[in-house]
């Protein structure tokens, strides 16, 4: 039963212009009001307890309601709330920069702090443009990204993103941003082997560089796993091959680890540990504080810094934010990393992730499930209610919406992306809670199937 307080909050919520707001329905939404979190669970304003399948948005890595985190934030607020990062510094920011240099691969020893993932990507892109100006390469400003990539919603980050529907009514920079096809192994023709598919994707990348001009391409930006695109995986060796192409043409490789860093794949950073590459820049956010306080960063290699210093231009990287290196956010990040290390959370992810992926694969037997894919503690269950196998957006929205509604009633929060149920639970999830997640997702899909059979929505091939 809906509580009167819920009705009041839902009505007032229509004053809140949400991210990705459907303006045609503004004033008509009845969003779930979340009031509490504890471990891997959240509670809504009607008292319903739900397993937090998306971990907020890929970020509540150590789980909700950690008193240690609250205490660390409180202590820092009482010690020092804020100090300008322009001409001053603070101990938590210094310590966090040193810690990230220790944890990151290779020579990524400098951290630039931002307010989140979008501003981390935006700042990284501005940095490579700044670097090329300093080095006397003002034409080397073009960026190559991929279709279905998501890199953020600031102007440059959105321009790098490759999800077409996100750009329908918003301007982006198109003259210097280019997109190649995503390397999704599911798109591989049935008569083509993985090696040939890999070769085709890497050749497309190199051809795009040649088309734009190697002297004009500044950077390639790629998520290790296309996260918001639907947890899309590239064939083995893809990232290493793309890095080799970048080295060939003096192109900066930016690895966008906003989702995959800080344990999602069982390592602090996945670029080298999982995908075998040493990027020039890594962007990160989300799990750096487990979502307790907003914070982002980009980590840049000594090599890139050295190039600028050797130019002796006296140049100033005039990019930054009021809250760069915010002492409270950095204190939260330090405590988050301390908890992860002390409790062996990375080791726990490496132990339970295979079970998580194995149990989700059992959903393939459901007729509406078109694919189940994932890595680490991130996965996607993709559904299709067109029996011909063809895709139809209205039907995709219909099945996604119904699964989401049923799962919430059953006590599971999912992240519906059209027809895809994305799962990225808190990293502390147990095997028993994985069973609960999969069982409730199965039942939610089955109930949605019953709905569409009853309503005659199944589309025959």
Buried (B, 14 or more C-beta within 10 A) or exposed (E): EEEEEBEEBBEEEBEEEEEEEEEEEEEEBEEBBBBEBEBBBBBBBEEEEBBBBBBBBBBBBBBBEBEEBEEBBEEBEEEEEEBEBEEEBBBBBEBBBEBBBEBBBBBBBBBBBBBBBBBBBBBBBBBBBBBBBBBEBEEBBBBBBBBBBBBBBBBBBBBBBBBEEBBEEEEBEEEBBBBBBBBBBEEBEEEEEEEEBBBBBBEEBBEBBEEBEBEBBBBBBBBBBBBBBBBBBBBBBBBEBBBBBBEEBEBBBBBBBBBBBBBBBBBBBBBBEBBEBBBBBBBBBBBBBBBBBBBBBBBBBBEBBEBBEEBEEEBEEEBBBEBBBBBBBBBBBBBBBEBBEEEEBBEBBBEBBEBBBEBBBEBEEBBBBBBBBBBBBBBBBBBBBBEEEEEBEEBBEBBBBBBBBBBBBBBBBBBBBBBBBBBBBBBBBEEEBBEBBBBBBBBBBBBBBEBBEEEEBBBEE
